[in-house]
Amino acid sequence: MMRYSVLTLNTWDIPFVRSIDNSERVGGIIDTVNYLRPDLVLLQESFKVGDRKRITRSITGYDHQDHIYRRRLLNPFFDASGGLVTYTRHIVLSSGFFRFRTDGASWDEWISNKGYTFTSVMTPESPVSVVNTHLSNRRGDRETRKRQLVQVLAHLGGKQAPIIFGGDFNFTKYEGGNLREEFELVQDAGFTDSLVGPETPTFCRANRYTTEEDLEDLGGDSRLDFVFFRGSPSVSVRAVRSQLIGVDQPLSDHYGYLVELELQTSK
């Protein structure tokens, strides 16, 4: 049996527009990762190549495959992997980026090159498949998000290793007291939400970086960041602890979400 910790964070590191205090916040992200030392780090909106290189140089003991984190030739200000970065304290066997076939309703969804990374990691307990994603971000993009999820889940359908599926999903678990359709899609594919305890919003008014415009678009404080997991025939997975990161000193307009999983191989 082994404990396996996962941190997911939308870094809000966007060139030119909206995001502020980028250099200071990147320093805080580096300090936080080095302090917490999670086994797996999933970053979204890590668009600025220089900042991403700074993180890679400054966090200690992590592996990732450089070849997928190249600069886009047609857009030198953004990277070619949708702002997604996956770091692990174990060995990366392989990693690739897959662009969504369906973009969102706005120009920034297209230029952001959104999609998901699929990474195979060798842990001491077993191989683990890791998916890091950032779904379409407009409230009215529900059908787009559903199509994006269908694409990811089809990719994962035949995988036999345990799977960790995390990132910024841009939907909430509930709507009007019922499960959201997007959440049900993930659940119906055999995945479990890793939250331990009550609902805790990761995007909320208490964060000084969160704008009223974005909160209004979402309908108020929302949990948009998830880590889902699915075991395999030979490895069981359960969540034992979860918490928000950056509540007192925000690292982004999202709080980070940290979960500790327990993996156990069948004898």
N, C-alpha and C positions, 0 to 999 in steps of 0.2 A: 504494500500500500504506500502511496506517496501523496503529499499535499502539493498542489499546483496552483499558483496565484496568477491572476490575469488582471491587467489594468487596461481599460479602454478610455481614450480621451480624444475629443475633437479639439485640436490645438488652436483653431481660429487663426491660422497663420496665412493670411490672404494678402497678395500683393495689391497695393494701391488703394483699396477701398475698405472702409468700415473698421477693420480690426485695428486696435491701438496697443501700445506698450509691447510690441512684438518681441523686441530684444530682451526686455526685462522678463517677459512671461516665458520665453524659451529658456532663459537661465533658471527660472523656477521649475520648469518641467525637468530639466537635467538634474537639479538638486533633488526633486521628488523621486525620480526613478532611481537615482543612486542611493537614496535613503530607504525606500521601500523594497527595492531589489525584487520586483515581481518576476516570476518565471517567464511571463509573456507580456509584451507591451504592444497594444494596437493603437496607432495614431491615425486620425483623420484630419483633413484640411491642413496637412503639412505640405503646403504648396511651394513655399519658398525654398529653393534648392540650397541656398547658403545656410539657412537656419537648420535644415534637415542634416546637412553635413556637420554642422556644429554639434547637434544632438548626438549623431553617430560617433563623433570623435570623443565626446565628453562623458557618455555613459559607459560604465565599465562592465566587462564580462558578458557582452551580448553578441549574438551572431545574427546576420541577415545577408541576403544575397544581393550584392550591389548591382547586378546586371539589370534588374527590373526597375531600379530607381534612377533611370537616366533622365536627361532633360528632353522635353519635346522640341523637335527641330522647328516646327511651325509656330511654336509659342514658347519663346525662350524664358518667359517669366513663370511658367508652370512646369511641373514634372510630367512624366509620361505614365504615372501609375495612380492617377486620380487623387493625389494628395494622401495616399494610404502608405503607411510604413508599418511593418511587422518586425519586432525584435524579439529574440528568445535567448534565454540563458542556456539552452540546450543546442543541439546540432541541427541546422537546417539541411534537410536532405534535398529539397527542391522548393522553388517558389515561382509563381507566375502571376501576372496581372491580366484580368479579363474585363474588357469594357462592356457596360450594359448596352444591349441592343436597343433599348428604349431610353431616350433622354426625357428630362422633365419639361415643364411648360415654358421655361424661360431660357434666355441666351446663356446665362451663367452656368446652367446645368450642362449645356453642351461643351462650353469652353473648359469646364472643370474636368472633363474626361472621366466622369464617374463610372465606377465599376466595383470590382472586388479583387482582393488578392487571395490566392489559395496557396498555402504553405504546408509542407510536410515536415514535421519536427520529430526527432528521435529523443524521447525522454527515457530516464532509467526504467520506467515501468512498461512503456510500450510506445510505438509510433503514435503521433497525434496529428490529425488534420486540423488546420487552423484557417478560418475564413475571416477576413477583415473587410468591412464594407461601409459605405456611406450612401444611403438611399436618397432619392429625390426629396427636396426640402420644402416644397410648397404645400400648404394645407390642401389645396385642390388637386394635388398630384396623386391621389390615392390609387387610381387605376395604373398609373405609371409605376408606383412602388410595388404593386401586386405583380406586375409583369417582371419587374426587376427581381423580386423574390422568387418567382417561378423559375427564372433563369438560374439563379444561384442554387436553389434546391434541386433542380434537375441535375446540375453538376455533381451534387453531393449524394444523389440517390443511391448509387451502387458502392459507395465507400464503406469499407469494413472497419477502418480504424475509428477510435473515438474522435468526435468532432467538437471543436470549440468555434462558435459562430458569433462574432461580436462586432461592435461598431456603433455608429450613429444611424439609427433606423428611421428617424424622423416620423415616428408614429408613437402613440401611447398604447398602453395595454388595454385600457377601457375607453369606451365612448358611450355616454348615457347609461352607465351601469352594465353594459355588455362588452364582451371581448371584441376588440377591433378585428376587422376581416384580415388585415395584414398579420396581426399577432396569431390569429387562428391558422393561417397558412403555415407559419413556422411550427406551431404546436402540432398540427396535423402531420407534419413531416417527421415527428418523433422527437422534437427538441423540447428541452425544459428550460424555463426561465431561471437564472441563477440567483435571483433576489432572495435574500434571507431576511424576513421581517416585513414591515409595512412598506407601502409604496413611498418612494423617496424621489422627488423631482430632480433631474439633473440639469434642467433649464428653467430658471426661476427668477423672480423679481429680486430676491435677496442677493443675487450676484450682481455686483456693480457694473459688470461688463454687458449684462443683458439689456436689450433695448425694449422699450414699450411697444414699438412697432412689431417686433418679432413675437413678443408675448401675446399681443392682440391677434396676430395671425394664427397662433397655436391655440388660442382660447384660454391662456393662463399658464400657470406653472405645470410643467410636463416632464415625465421621464421618457427621454428620447434615446438614451444610450443603454444598450443591453449586452449581456453576455449569455448566450444560449449554449447548451451542451447536449450531446447525445452520446451514449455509450455504444459499445460494440458487443458482439456475442461473447467475447473473452475479457472485456474490461468494463467494469461498472464505474459510473461517475455520479457524484452527488456534490451539491454545494453545501459548505459548512459555515461560511461567513461572507458578508458583503458590506461595503461601506462606500460613502462618497468621499472623494479626494479634492482638496482645494476649497473647502467651504469657508474657512477663515481667511485664506489668502488665495483668491481665485487664480487659476492658471489659464483661463479661457472664458468665453461666454457660456461654456458648459462646465459643470463639475465633472471631474473624473469619476469613474466607477471601478472599484476594485473588488474582486471576488476570489475567494479561496475554494478550490475544488479538491475533492478527494478521489483519486483514481486507484482502483483495486483490480488486479488481474485474477481471474478465476483459476483455481488450482485443478 
